[in-house]
């Protein structure tokens, strides 16, 4: 699976070339529904204009640290 929603498909026509400020996303995000498994926590931070995302899996007894990768903020323009 490459996308789950039509908005997730990027096209040349839809690529506006603008930028989205990731600052409002920065912080620690917790999964509050323990039944879902998968990701238990995300830590988002901004360094030199880049968005960095560190994910933690819902492992027991401690969350699995899946490491940090560069992320990208996206907006559908709505």
C-alpha positions as a Markdown table, in Angstrom:
| # | Residue | x | y | z |
|---|---|---|---|---|
| 1 | Unk | 0.0 | 0.0 | 0.0 |
| 2 | Unk | 1.4 | 3.4 | -1.0 |
| 3 | Unk | -1.4 | 5.6 | 0.2 |
| 4 | Unk | -4.7 | 5.4 | 2.0 |
| 5 | Unk | -6.5 | 8.6 | 0.9 |
| 6 | Unk | -6.8 | 10.4 | -2.4 |
| 7 | Unk | -5.2 | 13.4 | -0.8 |
| 8 | Unk | -2.0 | 11.4 | -0.1 |
| 9 | Unk | -1.3 | 11.0 | -3.9 |
| 10 | Unk | 1.0 | 13.8 | -5.0 |
| 11 | Unk | 0.8 | 14.9 | -8.6 |
| 12 | Unk | 2.8 | 17.4 | -10.6 |
| 13 | Unk | -0.2 | 19.6 | -10.8 |
| 14 | Unk | -0.8 | 19.4 | -7.0 |
| 15 | Unk | 2.8 | 20.1 | -6.1 |
| 16 | Unk | 2.6 | 23.7 | -5.3 |
| 17 | Unk | 6.2 | 24.0 | -4.2 |
| 18 | Unk | 5.3 | 25.9 | -1.0 |
| 19 | Unk | 6.4 | 25.0 | 2.4 |
| 20 | Unk | 4.5 | 24.1 | 5.6 |
| 21 | Unk | 5.8 | 25.4 | 9.0 |
| 22 | Unk | 6.3 | 22.2 | 11.1 |
| 23 | Unk | 6.6 | 24.2 | 14.4 |
| 24 | Unk | 3.0 | 23.5 | 15.5 |
| 25 | Unk | 3.7 | 19.8 | 15.3 |
| 26 | Unk | 6.9 | 19.8 | 17.4 |
| 27 | Unk | 6.6 | 18.0 | 20.7 |
| 28 | Unk | 5.7 | 14.6 | 22.2 |
| 29 | Unk | 2.6 | 12.8 | 20.8 |
| 30 | Unk | 1.2 | 9.8 | 22.7 |
| 31 | Unk | -1.1 | 7.1 | 21.5 |
| 32 | Unk | -3.9 | 7.1 | 24.1 |
| 33 | Unk | -5.7 | 4.0 | 22.7 |
| 34 | Unk | -3.6 | 1.2 | 24.1 |
| 35 | Unk | -5.7 | -1.4 | 22.1 |
| 36 | Unk | -4.3 | -0.2 | 18.8 |
| 37 | Unk | -0.7 | -1.3 | 19.3 |
| 38 | Unk | 1.8 | -0.2 | 16.7 |
| 39 | Unk | 3.1 | 3.2 | 17.6 |
| 40 | Unk | 3.0 | 4.3 | 21.2 |
| 41 | Unk | 4.8 | 7.6 | 21.0 |
| 42 | Unk | 6.2 | 10.1 | 18.5 |
| 43 | Unk | 8.7 | 12.8 | 19.4 |
| 44 | Unk | 8.9 | 15.5 | 16.7 |
| 45 | Unk | 11.5 | 18.2 | 16.8 |
| 46 | Unk | 12.8 | 20.9 | 14.4 |
| 47 | Unk | 16.5 | 21.3 | 13.8 |
| 48 | Unk | 17.9 | 23.8 | 11.3 |
| 49 | Unk | 14.6 | 24.0 | 9.5 |
| 50 | Unk | 14.2 | 20.2 | 9.2 |
| 51 | Unk | 11.5 | 18.2 | 11.0 |
| 52 | Unk | 12.9 | 15.1 | 12.8 |
| 53 | Unk | 10.6 | 12.3 | 13.9 |
| 54 | Unk | 11.5 | 9.6 | 16.5 |
| 55 | Unk | 9.0 | 6.8 | 16.8 |
| 56 | Unk | 8.5 | 4.3 | 19.6 |
| 57 | Unk | 6.7 | 1.0 | 19.1 |
| 58 | Unk | 4.2 | -0.5 | 21.6 |
| 59 | Unk | 6.5 | -3.2 | 22.9 |
| 60 | Unk | 6.5 | -4.7 | 26.4 |
| 61 | Unk | 7.7 | -4.0 | 29.0 |
| 62 | Unk | 9.3 | -0.8 | 27.5 |
| 63 | Unk | 8.5 | 0.9 | 24.2 |
| 64 | Unk | 10.8 | 0.0 | 21.3 |
| 65 | Unk | 12.9 | 2.9 | 20.0 |
| 66 | Unk | 12.6 | 2.8 | 16.2 |
| 67 | Unk | 15.0 | 5.6 | 15.8 |
| 68 | Unk | 14.8 | 9.1 | 14.3 |
| 69 | Unk | 14.3 | 10.0 | 10.6 |
| 70 | Unk | 13.7 | 13.2 | 8.7 |
| 71 | Unk | 10.0 | 14.0 | 8.3 |
| 72 | Unk | 8.1 | 16.3 | 6.0 |
| 73 | Unk | 5.0 | 18.4 | 6.9 |
| 74 | Unk | 2.3 | 18.3 | 4.3 |
| 75 | Unk | -0.9 | 20.3 | 3.8 |
| 76 | Unk | -3.7 | 19.7 | 1.4 |
| 77 | Unk | -4.1 | 23.5 | 1.2 |
| 78 | Unk | -7.5 | 23.5 | 2.9 |
